[in-house]
């Protein structure tokens, strides 16, 4: 049976890499450069912010940092949709893959926030910022 371990950090690292490669393919125009900068910021932000969430000092801090990841992913989805609408890319295969992954990550973070708010994010007595064995 294959290892089905879910590693969100690895997934976010792959996502940020995917966004960087997509941004590099945007045209060198005023619109292309503007959108590239915005998407580069929002699309790479979830990776370090997820790391910040892992080191959260409280439940509220944890939820807040997950919320930043969620917000940045939703913003990225809008920029990706705009790239498609204009269109700024002729080959949309990578764009479609990025949009699909963005949608999945948005759902993952929304569910994580709901779970954390309901109190299911940490075991009783567990301290925030500690690695779980």
Secondary structure, 3 states (H helix, E strand, C coil): CCCCCCCHHHHHHHHHHHHHHHHHCCCCCHHHHHHHHHHHHHHHHHHHHHHHHHCCCCHHHHHHHHHHHHHHHHHHHHHHHHHHHHCCCCCCHHHHHHHHHHHHHHHHHHHHHHHHHCCCCCCCCCCCCCCCC
